[in-house]
Amino acid sequence: MLEKMEQDTREGFLETCNAAAILAERGELVRRRLGYEPGRIPERDDFALLTQPYEIVALKRAIANAIKLGYGREITAPGDDEVDEGLEELNQKKTRFAARTITE
């Protein structure tokens, strides 16, 4: 999707509008789940008609940032707690060392 958005063609613009519509839909669904009043979900054609030529670059950047933030989000499920044994051992050594220097 991002590769198609990079193109400075009509198809690239329509792919950008499609991505914006998908993200807008997801955002609206989250708003509804949080208890807000349902709003209208914009469609691809809405973005295609209402986006001014000087706004296209900003729209592409906003989409890329939203995707990047989504990938950076940490999702954990119950029971997925990973234990870094090396880090745990290092913390224990630091605690023992700190306790020893305080008592001396």
Secondary structure, DSSP 4 states (H G I P E B T S, - for coil): -HHHHHS-SHHHHHHHHHHHHHHHHHHHHHHHHTTPPP-PPP-HHHHHHH--GGGHHHHHHHHHHHHHHHHH-----TT-----HHHHHHHHHHHHHHHHHHH-
